[in-house]
Amino acid sequence: MNKGNCGAEWVRDDLHLHSTGEDFFRLSPGINLNSEEDKRKIIRACVEKFKQTKLKFAANTDYNGIKEEWFNPIKEEAKKEGTVILPGAELNISKGRYSFYLIGVLNDDIYKRV
């Protein structure tokens, strides 16, 4: 009997990440989001950060929807490094001075069918 591993493993995850496609995201001077080359550099830097922090599992939860132009390339690039990225969204419900935020994470198989 293997006493060293009972079948479970601790992994680092983050279920609340935003992509660079969000309006509040601050870019370095000279970065142009309309440039495919700059966009690739940003995606690569993002995935490199996942690797540095040993992130194995994450959810991209942009505000009020999935920004596919960012989610899909980040997911594909992260997959090459062994990080799983799931689609998600952060929904904001406001009433007067009060706000409620709800984070939803989708199963990737369900997202592909929608």
Secondary structure by P-SEA (a helix, b strand, c coil): cccccccbbbbbbbcccccccccccccccccccccaaaaaaaaaaaaaaaaaacccbbbbccccccccccaaaaaaaaaaacbbbbbbbbbbbbcccbbbbbbbbccaaaaaac
